[in-house]
C-alpha cells in the first residue's frame, strides 16, 4: 500500500508551521532563559512563549491546535474510520509534578491525550498515546502506517507533543555538573542537550491525489543494550531496515534530518552510523540547535521539515554547528547557510531512552 | 490479522506472588538494582510467561532478535517523577539518584524487558488510559501482521499508586506468528465468556492484558470456545478484543 501525507501542522518555540520553517531557513533559534522551571539546575531552553503564570496542560493545548490544523489541511470530513496516534516522551507528567508539589488538581485522564485530541476531532474511533521517549512520534508514525496497511483505519492522524518537566530537567542537570546554555548538534565544542517543546501532527492516508509527501517506510528497532545510551549496531540496523522496507538503496537518499542531540554520546554514534550506511552523498541537517530537543515531538518535526525542504529545494543549516566532530568528517553537514539542491528522498532519524530507534524514509509524492 | 497466544502469566503480589522487593527470588539478584516496582513486576510476569528457570536468563534466548515488546502502563513512573519534583522544589535536586534517571522515562519498563531478555524487535509503550491494555494486545498482533516481529511479549502492569488507588499487578501474554491452540481475534462479536471489570479491582492500564490471561486460562481448561474482553470508559473510549480456542 502506498501511504501518503496529505496535511500537517506544528508549533515550536519559533512559532507556527510557517514561522518555524521561515525561522529555520533564516537561521533563527528559539533559545532563551528558561521560564516556569526554577531550581532544576538548567537555565536555558527552547520554549513556546505562553502567558504567565504557567498554564496547565500546555502540551495538550498545543496538540489540540496541531491536530485541528493538520486535519484542516489533509483530512476530508467524509473519511470514516479515523484513529489518532500520539507520540510523547513526558505525557502530561508536568501535571503530576504540580499535583505532587503544589497540590494542584489532577485528573488521571489528563495524563494521556484522549481529551486533547477529541477536542479537535470529536468523532475519532481511537486515540493511542505512545510513550516512546525521544523517538515517540517516529514510533507513532510506524503504528499509524501499519493501521492503514491492515485496514483498521481509513486515515490516521499521527502526532507528537511534549512540554518540559522539572524532573527531566533535573535529570539533565544531574548528568552534567554545568548544564549547557546552547544545544550544538555535531559540534566538537558541544556541551550537551537542552529541551525544547511543542507539538506536530501529520495526516496519513492510503494513496490520495492531494498528497504532500510519500511515506515509504518507518523502521523500528530496539538496541536491547543500554537504558539511556545509544548503540551503533541498533541504529545501523534501523537505517538499513528502513531502506529495505522502502525498497530503496542507501544511494537513493538525498537528505538526512538527523536526531543530533548535542550530547557526548548521541552525536558521535549517529555520525558513525550515517557514515557507515550512507557515506558522504546526502546533505545532513539537524533541527535541535534551533528548536531544542522536543522529545516525543522531535521525529515528526524532523519529518515535516524534511518535506518542506524537498518542496522548497533547499535545506536549513544546523544551528550552532561551527566545527564538526571528527566522527562527522565524512558527512555533508549543512552549516552556515541553507543549502539549495534537488532533494527527492529523505531519511529522518529519531532515537530514544530505552534504545528505541525509529528511522523513516519520506519522498516527494 | 490474528496471532496465537503461546504463553501467559499473571503476577499478583497480593495473592502470594513475590513483591517487587522480593523479585530477586524469581529473577536472581543481577540486573535489578535501581529498578522501580512496576519494572520488577513486569520482569516477573515476562519471566513466568516464557517459562524460564529461576534466575537471570542466559542470553541469547531463541528467537529474541525478532521478538518485540509492547507494554501498557499508566502509572509506572509516577512515583519517580513526583519524588524528583519534590526534591527540586525543596532545593535538593542534587539528592536525585542517578539510578533514577532511566526510571523517569515513561518507557523504562519496555526498555528493561528488552535488555534483560535480549529482545531487539520493536519496543512500544502505551499509556492510553483505560483502553491501554487491550490496545497493547492489538498493537502487539499488528507488529506481527506488519512483519515487524515474529513474536511479541505484551505486558500490562501497574504498581500500587495512590493517584488512582490501584492494586499492583503485572500480566504477560506472548503472541506468536506460529499457529497455536489459542489465538487473538480482533473481532468484537459476543462470546461464551465476557470479561469487563476484574476481581482485583482497579488495575487501570493492566486490565486488558490481565483479562487476556484470565481468558487464556479459562479456554485452556476447555470451559468454552471464545471470550470477549472489553475495557474503557466514556472519557477514554472503549476497546474490545476476542480470545478464541482453535
Interface residues (C-beta under 8 A of the other chain):
Chain A: X39 X40 X41 X88 X89 X90 X91 X93 X96 X97 X99 X100 X101 X106 X108 X109 X111 X112 X114 X115 X125 X126 X127 X128 X129 X130 X131 X132 X133 X139 X142 X143 X146 X147 X149 X150 X152 X165 X166 X167 X168 X169 X170 X171 X173 X174 X175 X220 X221 X222 X223 X224 X225 X226 X227 X228 X234 X237 X352 X353 X354 X355 X356
Chain B: X1 X64 X68 X69 X74 X77 X78 X80 X81 X82 X84 X85 X86 X87 X88 X89 X91 X93 X94 X96 X98 X100 X101 X102 X104 X105 X106 X107 X108 X110 X111 X112 X114 X115 X117 X118 X119 X120 X121 X122 X123 X124 X125 X126 X127 X128 X129 X131 X132 X135 X139 X142 X143 X145 X146 X148 X163 X164 X186 X204 X235 X236 X237 X239
